[in-house]
Each structure stands twice: as structure tokens, then as C-alpha cells.
Amino acid sequence: MTGNRGGGPPLGRAGVMDHALRVFDTAAMELGATLERLQASRGDGSERALRAVRDLQAALAVLMDERVKIDRLRNETAGVVGERALDLDAARAEIGRRLARLRDT
């Protein structure tokens, strides 16, 4: 996979996930707008319009589920646990301080 359509350098894992999230966000906005237009014109009661609304709602639900999975994977890759990122440098410093106190005693 390349970083851009011009054949640039390949994207890293984080770059691929960020790109996927942008694609999902764009698709969700477009699906949402189309869904709103169809729901507004649903007054004619056309079976085809109703079926299209249901199909778009299902597609939007799948899209949002996949976006959540990608977002979770991106957080795992970045080392985010819960709502915050792990600060490994701070953890190393704390371990060093504790070891120093143990050596002093």
C-alpha cells in the first residue's frame, strides 16, 4: 500500500489506520446525508425509498462498527490503555527511583 495515489512511500500501520478512519468518517457523513434526503422524501410512501432507507441504515451501522474497531486498534498500537496513553519514560523513572530507595535501605 502506498502513502498516496502518486506512488509515494508505503504508509506505516498507524498511517493506514488513520487513513481508514478518515475514509470511514467521510463515508459515514455521505451515508448520513443520503439517508436524511431519503427520509425527507419518504412521504411518497414508495417501497423502493423505504427499502433504500433500511439498507442505508444497515450500511451506516456496519460502517460505525468497523470505525470503532479501527479506532480501538489504533489506540492499542499507540499504547493507549483506557482513556490515556502509557508514559513508559515516566514508568522507567519511577522504577529507577524505587530501586534507588531499595538500594539505600
C-alpha positions as CSV (number, residue, x, y, z in Angstrom):
1,M,0.0,0.0,0.0
2,T,1.4,3.4,-0.8
3,G,1.2,6.6,1.2
4,N,-0.6,8.5,-1.6
5,R,-2.1,7.9,-5.0
6,G,1.1,9.1,-6.7
7,G,3.0,6.0,-5.5
8,G,4.8,7.6,-2.5
9,P,6.4,5.6,0.3
10,P,4.3,3.0,2.0
11,L,2.2,4.0,5.0
12,G,3.1,2.6,8.4
13,R,0.5,0.8,10.4
14,A,-0.6,4.0,12.2
15,G,-0.8,5.8,8.9
16,V,-3.0,3.1,7.4
17,M,-5.3,3.2,10.4
18,D,-5.6,7.0,10.3
19,H,-6.4,6.8,6.6
20,A,-9.1,4.2,7.2
21,L,-10.6,6.4,9.9
22,R,-10.8,9.3,7.5
23,V,-12.4,7.1,4.9
24,F,-14.9,5.8,7.4
25,D,-15.7,9.3,8.6
26,T,-16.3,10.6,5.0
27,A,-18.4,7.6,4.1
28,A,-20.5,8.0,7.3
29,M,-21.2,11.6,6.5
30,E,-22.2,10.8,2.9
31,L,-24.4,7.9,4.1
32,G,-26.0,10.1,6.7
33,A,-26.7,12.9,4.2
34,T,-28.2,10.4,1.7
35,L,-30.2,8.8,4.5
36,E,-31.6,12.2,5.6
37,R,-32.6,13.1,2.0
38,L,-34.4,9.7,1.5
39,Q,-36.2,10.1,4.9
40,A,-37.4,13.5,3.9
41,S,-38.7,12.2,0.6
42,R,-40.3,9.2,2.2
43,G,-43.6,10.9,2.4
44,D,-44.5,9.5,-1.0
45,G,-44.5,6.0,0.6
46,S,-42.6,4.4,-2.2
47,E,-41.5,0.9,-1.2
48,R,-38.2,1.4,-3.1
49,A,-37.4,4.5,-0.9
50,L,-38.3,2.6,2.3
51,R,-36.0,-0.3,1.3
52,A,-33.2,2.2,0.4
53,V,-33.6,3.8,3.8
54,R,-33.3,0.5,5.6
55,D,-30.3,-0.5,3.5
56,L,-28.5,2.7,4.2
57,Q,-29.3,2.5,7.9
58,A,-27.8,-1.0,8.0
59,A,-24.7,0.1,6.0
60,L,-24.2,3.0,8.4
61,A,-24.4,0.7,11.4
62,V,-21.8,-1.6,9.8
63,L,-19.6,1.3,9.0
64,M,-19.7,2.7,12.5
65,D,-18.9,-0.8,14.0
66,E,-15.9,-1.0,11.7
67,R,-14.8,2.5,12.6
68,V,-14.9,1.6,16.3
69,K,-12.8,-1.5,15.7
70,I,-10.2,0.6,13.8
71,D,-10.1,3.2,16.5
72,R,-9.6,0.6,19.2
73,L,-6.8,-1.0,17.2
74,R,-5.2,2.4,16.7
75,N,-5.3,3.0,20.4
76,E,-3.8,-0.4,21.1
77,T,-1.0,0.3,18.7
78,A,-0.3,3.7,20.3
79,G,-0.2,2.1,23.7
80,V,-3.4,3.7,25.0
81,V,-5.0,1.9,27.9
82,G,-8.4,3.0,28.9
83,E,-8.6,6.8,28.2
84,R,-4.9,7.6,28.5
85,A,-1.6,6.7,26.9
86,L,1.1,4.8,28.8
87,D,4.0,7.0,29.6
88,L,6.9,4.5,29.5
89,D,9.5,7.1,30.3
90,A,7.7,8.1,33.5
91,A,7.3,4.5,34.4
92,R,11.1,3.9,33.9
93,A,11.9,6.9,36.0
94,E,9.6,5.7,38.8
95,I,11.1,2.2,38.8
96,G,14.6,3.8,39.0
97,R,13.6,5.9,42.0
98,R,12.1,2.9,43.8
99,L,15.2,0.8,43.1
100,A,17.4,3.6,44.4
101,R,15.4,3.7,47.6
102,L,15.6,0.0,48.0
103,R,19.4,0.1,47.5
104,D,19.7,2.9,50.0
105,T,17.8,0.9,52.7
